[in-house]
Amino acid sequence: MYAILKKEITTFFSSPIGYLVVGLFLVVTGLFLWVFEGEFNIPNSGFADLAPFFLIAPWMFTFLIPAVTMRSFSEEKKAGTLELLLTKPITTLQLTLGKYLGAYSLILIAIIPTLMYVLAIYMLGNPVGNLDVGVTIGSYAGLILLASIYTALGIFISACTSNQIVAFIASVALCFFLYFGIEGIAAYSSLEGTITFLSSLSIKSHYESISRGVIDTRDLIYFISVTAFFIILTIWRLQKNQYTYVKKISNIAQPLLLFIGLLFINYAGSLAHKRYDLTQDNRYTISPPTKELLDQIKSPLIIDVFLEGDFPAEFKKLQNETRYLLEEMQAHNPNIYFEFSNPVEPGETTAQVAGQFNEFGMTTIPLKVKQDGKETTQTIFPWATINFNGKAVPVSLVKNVVGSSPEQLVYASIQNLEYAFAEGLNISLNAKTKRIAVLRDNDELPDAKIADMFRKLGDTYNIAPFPMEVANQDPEKALKALQNTFDLVVIAKPTKAFTEQQKYVIDQYIINGGNSLWMLDAVAIEDDSLRNDAGKTVAFPRDLNLDDQLFKYGVRINPSLVVDLYSAPLSVASGEGSESQYIQLPWLYRPQVPSLNTHPINTNIEKPVRFNYANPIELLESSNELSKTVLLQSSIYTKVEATPREIALAQVDIEPQEADFQAGQQPLAVLVEGAFSSVFTNRVLPDGSDKERFRESATNPSKLILISDGDIIANELDSRGQPLELGFDYYTRTSYGNKEFLLNAVNYLLDDNGLINIRSKEIALPFIDSQKVSKEITTWQVLTIGLPLVILLIFGVIYTAIRKRRYAR
């Protein structure tokens, strides 16, 4: 067997055609990856990974490997030496394996120069070395396994004909069919079972899983068994006229039995399998909460994805990552079926379809694309719909980060993919069971200013306003309605003091196990009050009559202002009339608070949370057992200013001195958990309350989050008065993490920790250094295309010289 293997390699490299085949493979692959414009161009993709190479490799292998294997047995048959080989003291198995391993070794040799691409990506990463090694190893493993099937297939075809051209064409056709054709047939099938069966036979579905760094034992069994299948067929073909026991089995029966055996092996392997995610960030490992949702699906669930078409590289990445996530979900539960389609069908215009999407609240994205030196606008439909039990739930594939670059937009969207689909599945599978009360009648933020937050929460929870004026008239009736109906109370920036009856209702709601989210301002000051001729105003304490209640709960908001060197700017109009422009002034009363990553609520919030005239929260010693967790706090360079005091825009001209900012980190958001005690203990109860129903302390624990800024939940409005995305600054076009933080807070208060964990999942996509690419692209194009050819040429010269010297003796 070794002699045959050696002969195959020697014969291949003794001919110029061998070098031509490998060289052509390297040149064509290099041109597609590093020179030609298109979806396979690595520098233009913006991402430091080799995904384009592993996407184009099956196409290259479809022609490369048949070119290598076409002569394996065909040449022997044509020369009449096959019968001579079969009479030698080697078995047919040894002969077949010798031919197979010889051809396979040549393919592996051809792959080795592509490691230059790994070096290029490693050096072009931002920072240098920003390369996911696990994905790279898994991808090359998939490439090697793909080569094993193609090689075994090519050897089999070569054993069936004495014509090398016929062997080449037949091998190309069969490789194409097994990789692309079966998948294409499955796409046109309307039967779910047929789709699953055909997809399991396709090489493409198994290769793509491994090529992204996910090792599944089912895929390994598939590649090994299919390779063995073609090797056995080759042995059968060679033995056909040699042994009588082979003759007894018909030409159709034997391969049929082998095929049935192949199906049985793969079916048995699917009954108990393991998946190993080699990616550094476990990108393709579905979170346990998502798995729980998937396990609830007992009948077919269809996901239509409208992200199909010719997109720029960034959105191609989003398309691929969406497909990969859905494939992982489908691998967990076969009842999930998905299809990518272009919503604009023949005969329709993009504007017509966009209008239909907008009617259902599914907004499109106009994307500027540069092609052939011209800039055109392309409309993207970044949506999917989950169809289950006659209900269609839209899923946004793009996380709206207004003002961000395409790369940032796609990165944030990929981070959010699993959460987006998990939320959609939750809506599809589970009815809204939890209710949130938004307290009214104490001059809280108007509906338009909290619209975006509660529009998002409304997808998962029932939202309703709760009039606190009822508490003044009948506190027990109000308490009963609040306690029996709602799971969470939200207090969003009240500016009018609470009455004792209102406090009683909130207090007893908490004592009876209710959860609450408080967003309060202890100081009265607004940005608008500075926009006057004098450019100044007075900040003074705001009495909400809640100090004693919060004190009893172990916290207190001091009526002071937190001034932080790490702050967001304030936009102020400069000029008059139509010539006025907004300029950004450094405004230290707007702390930018990064995520602490100390609790599920504040974990992996990418952008800082912006506060506006926040107040320091003091954590007090509690007589009862209450757990307090600081969720957000100012930076170490903080100053605390007492009120009342004058605040003037002229302060921006004063250079802040670091020595004045030594107050240390001030808590701005605090979580309090445990069994609370009533503020009305040992006090006269307000009028209208029932002493018999009054409870001094809680029997069940509850949760409370206190945030010392009412504007943390306030979204800005555009020029037409329409709500903008929460956390988006209309003038600076900057997005902050307010929405993510508050969503996590609400989910935690309502015990939806699964959604928090999914949203907090961090995906680290490696980016290419675009500046380095623009400067060094020519160098890397020469290295990635030219260097492998130089190495191949040097190898050829050395190999030929050694061979001549040996035979000259």
Secondary structure, 3 states (H helix, E strand, C coil): CHHHHHHHHHHHHCCHHHHHHHHHHHHHHHHHHHCCCCCCCHHHHCECCCHHHHHHHHHHHHHHHHHHHCCCCHHHHHHCCHHHHHHCCCCHHHHHHHHHHHHHHHHHHHHHHHHHHHHHHHHHEECCCCCCHHHHHHHHHHHHHHHHHHHHHHHHHHHHCCCHHHHHHHHHHHHHHHHHHHHHHHHCCCCHHHHHHHHHHCHHHHHHHHHCCEEEHHHHHHHHHHHHHHHHHHHHHHHCCCCHHHHCCCCCHHHHHHHHHHHHHHHHHHHCCCEEECCCCCCCCCCHHHHHHHHCCCCCEEEEECCCCCCCHHHHHHHHHHHHHHHHHHHHCCCEEEEECCCCCCCCCHHHHHHHHHHCCCCCEEEEEEECCEEEEEEECCEEEEEECCEEEEEECCCCCCCCCHHHHHHHHHHHHHHHHHHHHHHHHCCCCCEEEEEECCCCCCHHHCHHHHHHHCCCCEEEEEECHHHHHCHHHHHHHHHHHCCEEEEECCCCCCCHHHHHHHHHHHHCCCEEEEECCCEECCHHHHCCCCCEEEEEECCCCCHHHHHHCCEEECCEEEEECCEEEEEEEECCHHHCEEEEEEEEEEEEECCCCCCHHHCCCCCCEECCCCCCEEECCCCCCEEEEEEEECCCCEEEEECCEEEEHHHHHCCCCHHHCCCCCCEEEEEEEECCECCCCCCCCCCCCCCCCCCCECCCCEEEEEECCHHHHCCCECCCCCECCCCEECCCCEECCHHHHHHHHHHHHCCCHHHHHHHCCCCCCCEECHHHHHHHHHHHHHHHHHHHHHHHHHHHHHHHHHHHHHHHC
